[in-house]
Amino acid sequence: MSGLANNLSFYLVVSAIMFVFGIVAALSRKNTIGIFMGVELILNAAALNFVAVKLLQTKAAASPTQDGAIFSLFIIVMAAIEAAVALAIVLRVFGVKRSIDPDGMARLRG
């Protein structure tokens, strides 16, 4: 398994599968939490891509940089912020509407 895990295409395929599952989850879920879980999966797929490119760059370059790891760190921080803001929005909508149905959020005026 170690030879397979060192191959860049392995990481890219896993990332693509995570991305597709995230898109499907975000578009097919009827509740808000499921939609946000799909968005988190998409962001994690992007972070995995950055780490995989960093792995390739480390093997190829004589002086490796930390660009992939830094971008992944930014994505993880952005995902945590997005989760906190999403939770705050969901709690506020639940407090007003007593439901977290995404269709109900579109009708917040009445």
C-alpha positions as CSV (number, residue, x, y, z in Angstrom):
1,M,0.0,0.0,0.0
2,S,2.9,2.4,0.6
3,G,3.8,2.4,-3.1
4,L,0.2,3.2,-4.0
5,A,-0.1,6.0,-1.3
6,N,3.0,7.7,-2.7
7,N,1.5,8.0,-6.2
8,L,-0.1,11.4,-6.9
9,S,-2.9,9.9,-9.0
10,F,-4.1,8.0,-5.9
11,Y,-4.6,11.2,-4.0
12,L,-6.2,13.0,-6.9
13,V,-8.7,10.1,-7.5
14,V,-9.7,10.1,-3.8
15,S,-10.0,13.9,-3.9
16,A,-12.2,13.7,-7.0
17,I,-14.5,11.1,-5.3
18,M,-14.8,13.3,-2.2
19,F,-15.6,16.3,-4.4
20,V,-18.3,14.4,-6.3
21,F,-19.8,13.1,-3.1
22,G,-19.8,16.6,-1.7
23,I,-21.6,18.1,-4.8
24,V,-24.2,15.3,-4.7
25,A,-24.7,15.8,-0.9
26,A,-25.0,19.6,-1.2
27,L,-27.5,19.4,-4.1
28,S,-29.6,16.5,-2.9
29,R,-30.1,17.1,0.8
30,K,-33.3,18.6,2.0
31,N,-32.0,19.8,5.4
32,T,-29.5,22.6,6.0
33,I,-27.1,20.5,8.0
34,G,-26.7,18.0,5.1
35,I,-26.1,20.8,2.7
36,F,-23.3,22.3,4.9
37,M,-21.8,18.8,5.3
38,G,-21.6,18.6,1.5
39,V,-19.8,21.9,1.3
40,E,-17.4,20.8,4.0
41,L,-16.6,17.7,1.9
42,I,-15.9,19.9,-1.1
43,L,-13.5,22.0,0.9
44,N,-11.7,18.9,2.2
45,A,-11.3,17.6,-1.3
46,A,-9.7,20.9,-2.3
47,A,-7.4,20.6,0.7
48,L,-6.4,17.1,-0.2
49,N,-5.5,18.3,-3.7
50,F,-3.2,21.0,-2.2
51,V,-1.4,18.4,0.0
52,A,-1.0,16.0,-2.9
53,V,0.6,18.7,-5.1
54,K,2.9,19.5,-2.1
55,L,3.9,15.9,-2.0
56,L,4.7,15.9,-5.7
57,Q,6.6,19.2,-5.3
58,T,8.6,17.8,-2.4
59,K,9.7,14.8,-4.4
60,A,10.6,16.8,-7.5
61,A,12.3,19.9,-6.1
62,A,15.7,20.2,-4.5
63,S,14.4,22.9,-2.2
64,P,10.7,22.1,-1.4
65,T,8.4,24.9,-0.4
66,Q,5.4,24.7,1.9
67,D,2.8,26.2,-0.5
68,G,0.5,23.2,-0.5
69,A,0.5,22.9,3.3
70,I,-0.2,26.6,3.7
71,F,-3.1,26.6,1.3
72,S,-4.5,23.5,3.1
73,L,-4.3,25.3,6.4
74,F,-6.2,28.3,5.0
75,I,-8.9,25.9,3.6
76,I,-9.2,24.2,7.0
77,V,-9.5,27.5,8.8
78,M,-12.1,28.8,6.2
79,A,-14.1,25.5,6.7
80,A,-14.1,26.0,10.4
81,I,-15.3,29.6,10.0
82,E,-17.9,28.5,7.5
83,A,-19.2,25.9,9.9
84,A,-19.4,28.4,12.8
85,V,-21.3,30.9,10.7
86,A,-23.6,28.3,9.3
87,L,-24.4,27.0,12.7
88,A,-25.2,30.5,13.9
89,I,-27.5,31.1,10.9
90,V,-29.2,27.7,11.4
91,L,-29.8,28.5,15.1
92,R,-31.2,31.9,14.4
93,V,-33.5,30.6,11.7
94,F,-34.7,27.9,14.0
95,G,-35.3,30.4,16.7
96,V,-37.5,32.5,14.4
97,K,-39.2,29.8,12.2
98,R,-39.0,26.7,14.5
99,S,-37.7,24.8,11.4
100,I,-34.4,24.5,9.6
101,D,-36.0,23.6,6.2
102,P,-34.0,25.3,3.4
103,D,-37.2,26.1,1.5
104,G,-38.5,27.9,4.6
105,M,-35.4,30.0,4.7
106,A,-36.1,31.4,1.3
107,R,-39.4,32.8,2.7
108,L,-38.1,34.6,5.7
109,R,-40.1,37.8,5.0
110,G,-43.5,36.5,6.1
